[in-house]
Amino acid sequence: MIDLKAVRANPEKMKENIQKRNLNINLDAFLEMDRKIIQLNQEIDTLKASKNTFSKILPTLSNEEKQVKLAEMKVIWEQEKNLSETLKWLQDEYNSILYRLPNFLDETAAIWPDDSGNVVEKYFLEPTKFDFEPKAHYEIWEKKGWIDTEKWSETSGARFWYVKGELVFLQFAIIQYAMQKLSSKGFSPILPPVLVREPAMFGTWFLPAGEDGVYRVNENDDDLYLVGTAEVPVTSYHAGEIIEDLSTPIKYVWYSECFRKEAGSAGKDMRGILRGHQFQKVEMVCFCKQEDSQKLHDEMVAVEEEIWQGLKIPYQKLNVCSGDLGNPAMKKYDLEAWMPGQQKYREVTSCSNVGEYQSRRLGIRYRNSEWKTQYVHTLNGTVIALSRCLIAIIENYQDKNGDVVIPEVLRPFMWWKEKI
């Protein structure tokens, strides 16, 4: 959530921010509601003060005086009731805009209204070339029987799948490789729950903004949500806390199942395993002081690059532009791996600096050098989306016989096998 004091103090800066992000938000209407809410609260407080005064003097009044005062107070009670009802209605309208106000952009973020303005800052390796016609990943695994294309729809419907055989071992090899790499960089492993309550979803911005893509479970009983990223429970791990010592950033890494409805993507990438309702990821979240977040963001992206360079998968690094950023992010980098079967780069990682946006909602603070509390900065990144990593390896490491060569960094986790 944005700092309202900053918006009130410099509304033109927020208007510029909204315009750069290509969002449709009427800030003038929001600020008018903000002023009206302040005014209503003041009027209600005045009426409550009058009621309190009446309560104190009531025992001292004669019966005749009491009747006069009771008539006056009846009017005040009615006024307070009407103002309170107006305030509640206005507050709901106000909150619907407040929760959509975007974070202020980092000064180094790329500026453009849509994803066509994402800036390629770096390439790693040339796109893979073959002396034969390369196949798409689904053509290879159909021949190998690695993913069941019939039973998934019978059991769970579209966009689910069974991973089988040697591909299972390859997936776990990727997880072990990524977890070990991040652990060596000072990230503490954690295994979070994937069912969370509404405050965790709201605190990390996934409600109400992303409600269409979220699975809700036992609405009239437990009322839990399946997470689309375990960033939700891990960031919420420190909700309501004051971290006494943040001289060194707190860094977590984990592997988890994730779930999303894929709302709005009907008909896209239906073949294969690029998009699914259930998928697995290795991710990271960091908590740090404000002055450390930009440097830490660069370090997190560097770790993602090191992992993908170790796999020797060609990729491009994108500075994601303002019109393609989610509202919480001040700045984001994506890595897009080369997919020979599609002859294009596709997103495989992301890493965002969201500043105080989540910590304000979740109430996560730290004590600065003057022993005053400040909101922490949170950062998050998808290091490995397993299905997309499998696609990248299958398509870039295929040979003319239809086998897949195992990247060298993964062989220690696969009994030193060279291909599958």
C-alpha atoms as one frame of an Amber mdcrd trajectory, in Angstrom:
protein
   0.000   0.000   0.000   1.268   3.451  -0.856   2.255   6.072   1.757  -0.788
   8.385   1.793   1.231  11.248   3.231   3.444  11.177   0.136   0.399  11.212
  -2.159  -1.233  14.116  -0.320   2.019  16.077  -0.246   2.811  15.581  -3.938
  -0.253  14.520  -5.931   1.354  15.522  -9.235   4.087  12.943  -8.700   1.476
  10.212  -8.234  -0.449  11.414 -11.314   2.748  11.141 -13.340   3.360   7.702
 -11.865  -0.156   6.553 -12.832   0.288   7.935 -16.348   3.644   6.179 -16.814
   2.092   2.901 -15.738  -0.787   3.373 -18.182  -3.407   2.967 -15.437  -6.933
   4.355 -15.388  -7.153   5.923 -11.931  -8.801   9.281 -11.210  -6.515  10.670
  -8.528  -8.410  13.969  -8.211 -11.600  12.073  -7.348  -9.650   9.978  -4.841
  -8.147  13.035  -3.130 -11.571  14.695  -2.965 -12.897  11.583  -1.203  -9.837
  11.688   1.070 -10.676  15.276   2.111 -14.367  14.412   2.578 -13.517  11.413
   4.787 -11.293  13.592   6.983 -14.105  16.144   7.245 -16.726  13.488   8.084
 -14.533  11.984  10.788 -14.057  15.422  12.326 -17.814  16.074  12.288 -18.544
  12.668  13.816 -15.915  13.277  16.526 -17.577  16.612  17.334 -20.978  14.930
  17.672 -19.490  12.203  19.883 -17.930  14.889  22.093 -21.364  16.489  22.465
 -22.855  13.133  23.492 -20.097  12.620  26.060 -20.680  16.079  27.505 -24.416
  15.379  27.761 -23.741  12.101  29.596 -21.661  13.928  32.172 -24.148  16.734
  32.886 -27.316  14.604  32.714 -27.394  13.762  36.441 -27.220  17.455  37.335
 -30.259  18.527  35.269 -33.841  18.936  36.366 -36.516  16.774  34.745 -37.610
  19.654  32.524 -34.021  20.383  31.441 -33.438  16.691  30.777 -36.362  16.564
  28.354 -34.990  19.519  26.411 -31.511  18.041  26.272 -32.810  14.596  25.298
 -34.604  16.163  22.343 -31.385  17.913  21.335 -29.388  14.700  21.688 -31.887
  12.752  19.604 -31.082  15.123  16.737 -27.349  14.642  17.354 -27.698  10.844
  17.420 -29.589  10.942  14.131 -26.954  13.198  12.586 -24.162  10.878  13.748
 -25.971   7.848  12.348 -26.442   9.497   8.955 -22.859  10.729   8.819 -21.551
   7.293   9.820 -23.545   5.617   7.050 -22.234   8.150   4.527 -18.698   7.598
   5.806 -18.976   3.825   5.458 -20.205   4.078   1.880 -17.541   6.633   0.996
 -14.809   4.600   2.720 -15.653   1.546   0.605 -15.395   3.621  -2.585 -12.209
   5.198  -1.313 -10.603   1.859  -0.462 -11.398   0.459  -3.904  -9.105   3.137
  -5.342  -6.590   3.180  -2.484  -5.832  -0.518  -2.942  -5.131   0.085  -6.642
  -2.762   3.016  -6.215   0.609   1.848  -7.580   3.998   2.058  -5.942   6.231
   4.922  -6.991   8.577   3.851  -9.783  12.285   3.457  -9.253  14.128   6.175
 -11.165  15.964   3.503 -13.196  12.813   1.651 -14.306  12.145   1.641 -18.056
   9.215   3.874 -19.086   6.685   2.775 -21.714   2.906   2.156 -21.704   3.023
  -1.573 -22.564   5.329  -4.595 -22.729   6.683  -3.570 -26.142   8.834  -1.110
 -24.188  10.636  -3.704 -22.060  14.341  -2.956 -22.458  16.804  -5.761 -23.238
  19.874  -4.977 -21.145  21.832  -8.155 -21.798  22.024 -11.348 -23.827  23.629
 -14.577 -22.642  24.717 -16.908 -25.447  23.349 -16.958 -28.960  20.080 -18.817
 -29.651  20.826 -22.542 -29.887  21.471 -23.812 -33.401  20.987 -27.381 -34.614
  22.071 -29.387 -37.663  18.566 -30.877 -37.733  15.004 -29.570 -37.416  14.448
 -29.032 -33.659  11.236 -30.264 -32.071   8.950 -28.585 -29.572   9.103 -29.964
 -26.039   5.716 -31.645 -26.293   6.802 -33.590 -29.383   9.796 -34.962 -27.475
   7.988 -35.886 -24.285   5.101 -37.454 -26.161   7.584 -39.835 -27.781   9.365
 -40.455 -24.475   6.187 -40.837 -22.417   7.421 -38.305 -19.892   4.125 -36.444
 -19.553   0.723 -38.108 -19.725  -1.469 -36.278 -22.207  -4.620 -38.324 -21.639
  -5.027 -38.935 -17.928  -4.488 -35.308 -16.907  -7.768 -34.153 -18.434  -9.677
 -37.197 -17.132  -8.467 -36.627 -13.576  -8.336 -32.852 -13.227  -9.361 -31.156
 -16.476  -7.373 -28.936 -18.805  -4.003 -27.395 -17.893  -2.940 -30.107 -15.445
  -0.400 -32.835 -16.140   1.398 -35.911 -14.871   5.214 -35.818 -15.029   6.680
 -39.324 -15.350   9.858 -41.342 -15.596  13.250 -39.713 -15.983  11.721 -36.260
 -16.279  10.780 -36.505 -12.592  14.436 -37.027 -11.691  15.422 -34.110 -13.914
  12.915 -31.867 -12.147  14.264 -32.775  -8.726  17.823 -32.278  -9.981  16.914
 -28.722 -10.996  15.404 -28.076  -7.552  18.487 -29.381  -5.739  20.819 -27.391
  -7.979  18.928 -24.125  -7.434  18.442 -24.648  -3.690  22.121 -25.421  -3.143
  23.209 -22.410  -5.172  20.965 -20.015  -3.258  21.878 -21.570   0.086  25.540
 -20.899  -0.708  24.603 -17.241  -1.275  23.203 -16.835   2.231  19.545 -17.664
   1.590  17.894 -19.637   4.394  15.701 -22.526   3.197  12.067 -22.516   4.300
   9.086 -24.695   3.340   5.903 -22.596   3.553   2.216 -23.586   3.519   0.382
 -23.083   0.228  -3.015 -22.411   1.819  -3.321 -18.975   3.411  -5.954 -16.720
   4.927  -7.230 -13.503   3.387  -4.934 -11.125   5.364  -1.871 -12.758   3.796
  -3.333 -12.412   0.301  -4.353  -8.811   0.925  -1.061  -7.941   2.587   0.954
  -9.043  -0.438  -1.477  -7.348  -2.887  -2.952 -10.526  -4.435  -6.359  -9.494
  -3.059  -8.425  -7.758  -4.189  -6.361  -7.031  -7.315  -5.754 -10.602  -8.491
  -8.946 -12.249  -7.263  -9.962 -13.560 -10.695  -6.893 -15.790 -10.853  -7.049
 -17.174  -7.302  -8.487 -20.479  -6.103 -10.630 -20.066  -2.982 -11.091 -23.135
  -0.775 -14.017 -23.990   1.540 -15.453 -20.486   1.358 -18.089 -21.128   4.028
 -15.793 -23.113   6.309 -12.026 -22.563   6.353 -12.102 -19.760   3.751  -8.531
 -20.269   2.604  -6.732 -19.442  -0.637  -4.310 -21.514  -2.692  -1.293 -19.369
  -3.474  -0.083 -18.564  -6.977   3.318 -17.875  -5.450   4.692 -18.792  -2.043
   5.886 -15.194  -1.846   2.536 -14.760  -0.055   3.155 -16.963   3.030   6.902
 -16.242   3.195   6.502 -12.443   3.079   3.678 -12.788   5.614   5.960 -14.792
   7.928   7.085 -11.532   9.570   3.672  -9.808   9.503   3.113  -7.535  12.500
   6.744  -7.746  13.624   9.338  -5.135  14.462  12.695  -6.570  13.391  15.185
  -5.320  15.952  18.335  -5.883  13.864  18.240  -5.586  10.069  21.904  -4.695
   9.590  22.066  -7.826   7.437  19.120  -8.504   5.082  16.892 -11.483   5.871
  16.881 -13.831   2.858  14.708 -16.910   2.266  14.599 -19.519  -0.493  12.051
 -22.293  -0.949  10.434 -24.778  -3.277   6.651 -25.034  -3.387   3.548 -25.964
  -5.318   1.626 -23.020  -6.773  -1.879 -22.656  -8.199  -3.621 -20.176 -10.483
  -6.744 -20.107 -12.589  -4.907 -18.567 -15.571  -7.834 -16.172 -15.952  -7.561
 -14.148 -19.132  -5.230 -16.606 -20.882  -7.841 -18.855 -22.511  -6.530 -20.332
 -25.735  -2.906 -19.340 -25.067  -0.132 -21.960 -25.079  -2.541 -24.860 -24.797
  -0.052 -27.482 -26.011   2.650 -28.542 -23.621   3.376 -27.379 -20.104   4.104
 -23.660 -20.501   0.886 -22.653 -18.713  -0.882 -24.670 -16.045  -3.179 -24.424
 -13.065  -0.710 -26.252 -10.794   3.030 -25.778 -11.086   6.198 -25.711  -8.996
   8.695 -22.951  -8.367  11.929 -22.167  -6.549  11.591 -18.629  -5.236  13.209
 -16.098  -2.929  12.090 -13.238  -0.679  14.292 -10.697   1.080  13.695  -8.117
   3.812  16.064  -5.163   4.132  16.478  -1.509   5.050  15.397   1.111   2.539
  18.950   2.125   1.690  19.937  -1.469   0.912  17.107  -2.500  -1.409  18.483
  -1.350  -4.765  21.826  -3.081  -4.188  20.063  -6.211  -2.915  17.791  -6.232
  -5.969  20.850  -6.309  -8.241  22.356  -9.127  -6.164  19.190 -11.223  -6.416
  19.061 -10.807 -10.201  22.752 -11.722 -10.391  22.023 -15.000  -8.557  19.222
 -15.800 -11.021  21.597 -15.144 -13.892  24.299 -17.307 -12.337  21.878 -20.222
 -12.084  20.710 -19.929 -15.690  24.253 -19.394 -16.930  25.214 -22.578 -15.105
  22.495 -24.381 -17.066  23.930 -22.786 -20.252  20.496 -21.787 -21.476  20.499
 -18.732 -23.810  18.503 -15.865 -22.309  17.856 -12.161 -22.494  17.624  -9.905
 -19.447  14.774  -7.364 -19.469  14.320  -4.158 -17.521  10.522  -4.411 -17.351
   8.870  -1.142 -18.336   6.375   0.881 -16.314   3.316  -0.235 -18.293   4.136
  -3.910 -17.741   4.874  -3.735 -14.013   2.467  -4.953 -11.371   1.300  -2.199
  -9.023   3.560  -3.209  -6.094   6.832  -3.208  -8.047   9.128  -0.206  -8.121
  11.329  -2.054 -10.588  11.489  -5.554 -12.024  13.890  -7.620 -14.072  12.843
 -10.674 -16.090  15.007 -13.335 -17.673  13.545 -14.809 -20.849  15.026 -18.104
 -22.041  15.339 -19.040 -25.684  12.783 -21.717 -26.623  13.833 -23.365 -29.942
  10.455 -25.085 -30.335   8.754 -21.671 -30.431  11.658 -19.718 -31.923  11.240
 -17.017 -29.314  12.289 -15.953 -25.834   9.846 -16.733 -23.014   9.850 -15.526
 -19.415  11.462 -17.947 -16.960  12.353 -15.711 -13.985  11.320 -12.413 -12.478
  12.715 -10.325  -9.636  10.942  -7.305  -8.133  11.779  -4.608  -5.633   8.451
  -3.637  -4.054   9.818  -1.259  -1.429   7.365  -0.622   1.444   4.286  -1.564
  -0.573   3.740  -4.939   1.108   5.287  -4.141   4.495   2.819  -1.274   5.032
  -0.107  -3.661   4.559   1.505  -6.402   6.624   2.918  -4.148   9.341   6.552
  -5.271   9.021   8.974  -2.741  10.471  12.545  -2.468  11.719  14.467  -0.178
  14.044  16.861   2.218  12.349  20.122   3.614  13.761  18.116   6.161  15.772
  15.979   3.375  17.231  12.916   4.623  15.352  10.694   2.195  13.465  10.520
   2.224   9.669   8.806  -0.074   7.205  11.113  -2.684   5.719  11.655  -3.033
   2.003  10.656  -6.409   0.580  11.939  -7.999  -2.612  10.868 -11.204  -4.310
  11.975 -13.318  -7.210  11.075 -16.465  -9.106  14.369 -18.253  -9.653  13.073
 -21.377 -11.376   9.577 -22.037 -12.696   9.974 -25.788 -13.056   7.734 -26.383
 -16.047   9.386 -23.623 -18.057  12.851 -24.720 -17.021  12.048 -28.259 -18.216
  10.893 -26.830 -21.555  14.094 -24.786 -21.912  16.302 -27.800 -21.170  14.351
 -30.247 -23.344  14.308 -27.912 -26.341  17.849 -26.528 -26.067  19.523 -29.851
 -25.189  17.691 -32.154 -27.619  19.716 -34.232 -30.063  18.830 -35.636 -33.456
  17.893 -39.005 -31.916  15.180 -37.399 -29.798  17.150 -37.733 -26.548  17.896
 -34.873 -24.169  21.439 -34.199 -22.974  21.574 -33.368 -19.253  23.246 -30.018
 -18.449  26.573 -30.656 -16.751  25.626 -28.815 -13.544  22.681 -31.192 -13.053
  24.552 -34.448 -13.604  25.764 -34.787  -9.981  22.074 -34.908  -9.006  21.253
 -37.538 -11.657  23.872 -40.202 -10.977  26.173 -38.604 -13.595  23.908 -39.626
 -16.463  24.713 -37.693 -19.633  21.337 -37.939 -21.374  17.803 -39.200 -20.961
